[in-house]
């Protein structure tokens, strides 16, 4: 329980970082998505889904838009991120980076589908999807390497 509370505090910290820190338009990594990814990688599908839904709720509440799209997309990413790396033979920084890119694309695809289904004016341009995916994957590659180093030292 204490570990989950720590992850929730980390999630709220990166939420503030993602929303309040001005970054260039071409480099806006989804820090909330990265926290959800690594949490579900460590603790499994159920807890990943729960933290993803909480992170999505925070993003929806403070976006002044419709409540629900971010909850759905981040919850699905939290669920999928737990079993996605298991599809690969070995868990390495490269495979984790590929999984982060897939999770970012899943997130964008779900958001785009929900907004199109409800005919909302907000849409994601293809170049924005590419920029978000590349930025999130670049930052996630650093964290996946650090995570892999930590696990390899602990296992040795």
N, C-alpha and C positions, 0 to 999 in steps of 0.2 A: 504494500500500500504506500509506503514511504517513497519507493522508487517511482511509482506512478505520479505522486504529487510532485516529485522533482522534475519529472518529464513535463508535467503540466506547467510548472513555473518556467521551465526552459521554453516551452511552446509560447507562452505569453510574452517572454522576453523577445523571441525572434519575431513574433507577431508585431510588436512595437517597432522592432528594427526594420521589418519589411514595409510597414505602413508609413512610418515617420521619417526614415532616412532618405534624403533625396539622392537617387542614383540616376545615371544617364539612362535614357529611354532604351538604348540598345543593350544595357546590362542590368537587368532586374531579376536576380535569381529568386526563386520561390523558397525562402528559408523555412516557411511553415511546412512545405511539402518535404523538405529534407529531414526535418525533425520527425515528422510522421513516418517517413521511410525507414530511418534508422531505429526508431522505437519499435515498429512492427517487425523489423528484421531481428531484433533482439528478443522481443516478448511474445510474438505470435500474432495470429490473425485477429483474435477477439480484442485484445488490448490495442492493437493497431487500428482496428475499426473504431473503437471508442475514442482514442486520442484524435483520430482523423475527423470524427464527427464533432468533437469539441473544438478543434482548430477551425474547421469549416464554419461552425456556429459563430465563432469570434469574427471570422472574416465577413460572414453575412451580416451580422449585427452592425458592424462598423462601416459597412459599405453603403448604407442608406438605400439599399435596393431590396429585391425580393429575398426572403428568407428561404433557404433550401438548396440552391445550386452548389454552393461551396460545401455544405454539409454532405451532400451526396458525393461530389467528386472527391473530396478529401477522405471520406469514409471508405470509398471503393479503393482509393490508392492505399490507404492503411491496410485494408484487407489483402489486396493483391501483392503488396510489397513483402509480405511475410513469406509467401510461397514462390514468388518470381525468381529469386536467386537459386532456389532448389532445382530449377529446370536445367541449370548448368552443371557440368561435371565437377568443377571446383569453384569455390568462392575466392575470387581474387579481386584486386582493385579494378581490373578491366571489366570483369563480369558485373561487379557492383555498379560501375559507371554506366554500363549498358542498361542495367535494371533501373537506374535513376532516370535515364533518358526515356525509357519506356513508361515509367510512372509519370513523368512530366507530360508526355504525349497523351496518356490516358486521361490525366487531369484536364488538359485543354480540350480533348475530344468530348468529354462529358459536359464540361461547361458550355461549349459551343452548341451541343445538341439540346441541352436544356433551354438555353436562351433562344435558339431557333424555334423550339417547340412552343414556347410561350410568346413568341413574336416580340421579344424585347429588343430594344434598340442597340444594346451592347453586343457587339460581335468581336471576335478575335480575328485579326488579319493574319494571313499565312506568315508574313515576315515577323509578326509579333510572336506567333507560336514558335517559329524557329529561334528567335532571340531569347525567349523565355526558356526553351529547352536547352539551348547551348549554354546560357548563363547558369542555369540550375545544374546542368551536368558538369560544367567546369568547377563550380564550387563543390558539388557533391563528389567529384573525383578526388579532391584533396581530402575530404572527410573519409571517403572510403579507403584511401591509402592509409590514413592514420588509424582507422578502425582495424584494418587488416594487419598493420604493424603491431598493434596492441594485442590482437588475438594470436598472432604468430609468436610473440614474445611470451605470452601466457601459456601457450601450448608447448613451448620448448623447454 
